[in-house]
Amino acid sequence: MAAKKAMSVMESPPGAVTVIDGKRCIYFGGTGYFGLQGHPGLIRAGIEAFRSFGTHSATSRAGFGNNPALAAVETRLREFFGTAEAAYFGSGYLSLLILAQALKAEFDAVFIDEAAHVSVVDAAASVKKPVFPFRHRDPGDLEARLRKKLRPGWRPLVMTDGVFPVYGKIAPLPEYVRTLAPCRGLLAVDDAHGAGVLGPNGRGVREHFGLPPEAAHLAGTLSKAFGGHGGFIVGGRKLIASVRKQNAYLGSTPTPTPVAAAAAKGIEILGSHPEMRARLRRNAALAKAGLRKIGVEADDTPVPIAAWSLRTNAAMEKIQRALFDRGIAIALMKYPGTPPQGVLRITVFSTHTTAQIEQLIDGLRRTL
């Protein structure tokens, strides 16, 4: 029996250049879109909070679990997303679960994209109401399922990723909104990969489409674009008041204080430097144009993700190893929505240089 492949070890903060298994690589894996995970400002903020407040409050926020670092995150979230309120908690995985439970009294059945992230699947199951899948990013199939499955008087909740993490495809929210209007349906979006990235102000997929806040409820994570960690929900006061009554919010220890302080700083930095998003979009366009030139399909959206599959996992492993030998790291992954053999995926950061992106494309051209 062949030995199981050891997990790779990242030995530096993720960024344009990252140390993996002792080797310095141009890094096109992960989702640290702005390289904030190693930003000196975030590190300083975390260290200062560590010294002032310790590791964490060691109790839930229902009691004495609040501290200035946690409050700062929620203030920064309100400012960044332009909402009346925001709730911050320990894991982005819980974001849509807490949101769905906060909305539970307002819907009777859940309709979920069949390729949704596993956290969305778990969120749908948690409300203990009928759950019906619909075809991936297909408003027509959603409409057909609504007609077939909704009972008289029922109100649906549609749950979806905003940006799907494997191929970087954007959910067609405007079409969902129009489809849901006749039955007064609700729309809940896990915008883990859109928040901070899409929209004129980085407010995510809802802003990308120019939808008003009431069109879709928004949840996400601070672990990707913002360089921190933990989940969030933004919205009106009534919604967030309900969020703060949910067991998963009340019953869990808050995010470690140094991480919360770093997350608050990451939101502040990204909110005050729109040129970071401009660089990310430029780099995404450059990388995708290069992929198309070498025969790899890539759309022209501003999402900095591209993925493709070959016939076998072994063929893709060979390409990943060859690139790593050349000092370029890309992801090989199996995920909801991928074919059985998985996909090769690249993620571009705002911190990549033109030369680094050209080196990626040249390396792929040679290995493919």
N, C-alpha and C positions, 0 to 999 in steps of 0.2 A: 504494500500500500504506500502511495506517495505521501511524503511528509506534508502536513498542512502548512500553507504559506503563512509566515509570521506577519502580524500586523505592522505596518509602517509606523515609525515614531517621528513626530514633528518636534524638532529641537530648537525652534525659535518661534516668535510670533508669526502668524500667517501674513504674508505680504507679497509684493511682486517678486522678491527673492526670499526664499524660505529654506531652512536647513531640514532635510528629511533623511533619516537614517545616516546622519553624518555627512550628507552631501548637499552643498549649496545648489539650489535649483531655481530656475525661473518657474514660478508657481502659478499654474492655471487650474487649480483645484479649489474646493471649498467655496465659501460664499462671503468672504470678507471684502465686500465690493470696494471699500474705500481704504483698506489697510489700517483701519482705526484700532484694531485689536492690539497693535504694538505702538500706538501713537504716544509720544512722551506726555502729552497733556492728560490722557486717560490714565496712564500709569501713575503720574503724580497725584491725580485726584484720588485714585484708589489707595495709595500709600498714606495720604493725609487722613482719609476716612478710617483706615485700618488703625492708625495711631489714636484717633479721637474716639472711635466707637467700637473697636474690636471687630471680631469676625462677623457677628450678627446679633440680633436682639434676643435670640433664644426663647422667643414666645411669638404667638401669632399676633397679627395686627388688630385682632378683636380686643386684645388687652393692652399691654405696654409695648407692643411690637413695632410701633412707628419710631422712626428716627429722621434726622434732617436729610440724610442721603436718599431715603425712600421718597420723602416728600419732594425733594428736588427733581427726581425722575418724573413724577406726575406733573409737576409744574412745567418742566421742559416739554413733556408730551403734549400738554394743552397748548403751549405756545407753538410748537412745531406743526401740529395738525389743525390748529385753529378751532378747537372744540371747547365746550363748556367744562368738561370733566375728563378725567383719565384714571384708569386703575392699572396698577403695576403689581406683578406677582412673579413667583419664582421660576416659571418655565414657559417658554413659548409653546410647548406641546399642549399646555392646558388652555391656550387662548380661546380657541373655538369651543372647547368643552364648557368653559365657564360662561362664554357668551350664550351658547345654546341653552344652558340651564337658566340663565338670567331671563331669557325670552320665553321660557317654557309655557307660561300661561297664555301666550299670544298665538300659538299655532297648534295644529292637530296632527300633522304628518311632516316628515322630512324627505326631501328629494336631494340626492347627493350625486355629484359627478363621479362616474365610475372609476376615474383615475385619480381621485382625490388622495391627498397625503393620508397616511395612516392615522395621524392625529385628528383629522377631520372625520374619518370613519369612526374612531373611538368616541368623538364628540357626538356624532349622530346617534350612536348606540346608547349613550349615557342618559338620554332624555326619556328612554323607554316608551317611545311612540313609534308608529309604523314608519319604516325607512324604505324608500324606493330609489334605486340607482337610475340614472339616465346616461345616455351616451356622452362620451367625453366632448365637452365644449359644443354641444349640439342643442341649440334652443328649440329647434323643431321637435326633437325627440322629447325634450322636457315638456313641451306643450302637449304632446300626445300622452305622456305619462300622467300629467295633471288631469287631463280629460278622463283617462281610464281609471285612475286610482283615487281621486278625490271624491269623498262622499258629500252629499248636500250639506252646505254650511261649514264644511271644513276649510281651514286656512292653512296654506303650506308654508314651510320654511325651506328655502333652497340654500344648500351649503356647498361651497367651492373654494379651492385655492384661487387667489388673485392672479398669481403667476405660478405656473406649474414648474416644480423644481428641476425636473430632468431635462425637458426640451426647451424650457423658458417660454412656453406658449401662454398668452394672456387670455383669461376667461372673458367671454363676450358679455360683459355685465349689462350694457344698454339693452341688448336683446332679452336678457333675463328679466330686466325691470319691466319691459313692455309685456312680456309673456305673463308675468305675475300680477299685473295691474288688475285684470278683470276679477281675480279671486282674492284680492287684497293680500297677496303673498308677501313674505318677508325674505330678505336676502342677507346672508351672513358670509363674510369673506375673510379667509385667512390670508392676509397679505404679507406673509413672512418675507417674500422675495420682491415685493413691489414697494413696500414702505421704505422711504429714504431714497429710492431709485427712480420711480416713475412720477410723472406729473411735474408741472412747472415749479412747484415748491417742494417736490419730493414726498408729497402726501400719499402717494401710492396709486393703485389701479383706479380707484374711484375718481381721483383728480385727473388721471391720465385721460379718462373718457369725458371729463367735464360734468360728472354726475353730482347732484346736490347731496349733502350729507345724509338726508333722510332716505335716499334711494337704496342705501346698503349699509349694514352694520359692519364695522371694521375692527379686526383684531390682528395682532402680529407679534413679532419678536424683536428684541434689541440685539440679538446675537449675530446678526448678519451685517446689514448696512451700517448700524450704529456702533459697532465695536464692543458692545457690552454683553449683557445676558439678561434673560427673563422675558416674560410675556406681558402684553398690554392690550387693553381695550380702550378705545376713545369714543366719546359720544356725549349725549346730553346728560343732564343731572339725574333724570329718572332712570335711565338705563344703568348708569354707573352705580347708583344707589342699589339697584337690584343685583348688580355684579358683586358688590361688597357683602351681600347676604348669602352668597353661595358657599357651600361647604368647602369646595376646592380652594376658595380664596381665604375663607376664615380659618380653616383647619390646618393650613400649611405654614411653616416658618418662612418668613420673607427672604428675598434674595440676600446673600451675604453683603454686608455693608460696603466693603471696598469695591465689589463688583457694581453695586448700585451707584456709587459715586462716580465710577468710571463710565457707566452707562449714561448718567446725566450729562457728563462732560462730552461724550460722543454725540448726543443729541444736539447739544449747544454748538459744537464745532460744525456738524453737518448743516445745521440750520443757518449758520452765519457765513458759510462758504459755498454759495451756489456754483462756483467754478469747479468744485469737485464733481458735481453731477454732470457738468458740461464735459469735463475730461472723460468721465466714465462713458458717456454716450458717444463721444468721438472714438474712444478705444473700442467700444462694442461694434461700431460701424466699420472700423478699420479691420478688426478681426473677422467679422462676418463676410466682408467683401473678399478678404484673402481666402477664406474657406471656400466660397463659391468659385473662385478662380481655380482651385485645385479639385473641384468636383464634389465638394461636401455641401449638402443642402443646409442653408442657413437663412432665416427670415431677415427682414429689415426693420424689426422693432427695436426700440432702445434697450431691451432686456439684454444684459451682458452674459447670456448663457447660450451655448450651442451644443447639441449632442447628435450622435449618429451611431448606427450599428453596422457591424459586419456579420458575416455568416456564422462565425463561431466565436466563443469566448476566448479560445486559444489564440486565434488570429489577433484579437484585440489586446490580449495580454502581451503578445509579441511586440505590438506597436508601442504599448505603454512602456515596456522595458527598454526598447530601442531609444525612445525619447528620453527616458530617465538617464540612460547612459550618456546622452548628449547634454544633460543638465536641464531638462525640461520635464516638469511634472504635470500630468493631466490625470483626470479621474477615470476609472473603469468601475461601473456601478450597476447593480440590479436594484430596482425600485418599483413601486406601483406604476404601472403604465409602460414599463420597458418590455421588450421581447425577452424570451427566456435566457438568451445568451448575454443580456445586458447591453450597455451602451458605453461608448467613449464620450466624455463630456469635458468641455472647457468652460471656464469662467474667467472673464476679463475683469481686471480691477482698474480703478482710476489711476493707480500708482504705476501701472505698467508703462514703459516707454514704447515709442514707435519701434525702436530697434528690437525690443524684446518680443513684441507681437510679430514682427517680421521673422524673427528667429523661430518662433512657434510655427508659423505657416510654412517656412522652409523645411523645418524638421518633419512636419506632417507630410509635405509633398514628397520628401525622400523616402519616408517609411511606408506611406500608403501606396 
